[in-house]
């Protein structure tokens, strides 16, 4: 599946690398800072949504969350090792 939580993590680390580029000009750094703010905002919403899904699944299952449920795994963008 594209756009999994693992992909999000990869994007965040790539952005961190761009922000740390010592060869970037001040203008490039300023653009990356703005881009990082936008990415961080979207990432925050994705993570928040995943937390809500987990909490709802936990409430629906009497306090237990079982991964391996295709609906939960799909909503959380989890990958099986065979899918990665």
N, C-alpha and C positions, 0 to 999 in steps of 0.2 A: 504494500500500500504506500502511496506517496503521501508526503506531509505527515509523518508520524511524529510522536514526541521525540524520538531519536533524531529525526531530521531537524526539528526545532532546536534541539541542543547543538547540533552541528552548525546550524546557521548562527546561533548566538556566539559560538566560539570563533567562527569565521569573522564575525563582526568585531569581536575583541581583537583579533589579529590585525584587522584593518586599522583599528583605532591605535594600535601599538606600532604601526609602521613608522619607523624613524626616518625614512626617506620621503615621507609625504610632506607636501608643502602645507603651510598654514591654511590655505584655501581648501585643500583636499581634506585636511583634518576637520575643518569646520563643516564641510559637507558630510563627512563620516559621523560627526557628532549628531547632526540633525537626523541622519539616516538611522543611527543607533537608537535615538529617542523613539523614532517611529517603530522600529523593530521591537524594542523593549515594550512599547505599549501594546502591540499586537500579541507578543509572546505572553505578556501578563494576562491578557484576555483568554488566550488558549489554555494556559495553566489554570486559570480560575474556572473555566468551563470544565476542564478535566476533574478538578476538585469537586465541583458540584455533581458531576456524573458519579464519581466514586461515592460521595455522601448519599446521594439518592439510592444508588444500588445497595449500599450498606443498610440504609433504612428499610428498603424493600425486602431485604433478606435477613431481617432480625439482627442486625449488627455484624453480619458477615459479608465480606466481599470475596467472591471467588473469581479469580481470573481464569480464563479459559472459556468463559461465557462469550459466545461470538458477538452478541449485541454489545456487551460491555467492552470487549476488546476492540471492536470496530469504532465505537464512540470515543474511546481513549486513544485510538490510532496505535494500538499495540501491534507488534509484529511477532509472528511465530518465527522461530529460527529458520524454518523452511521457506518463509516468505521473504526474508531479508536478503 
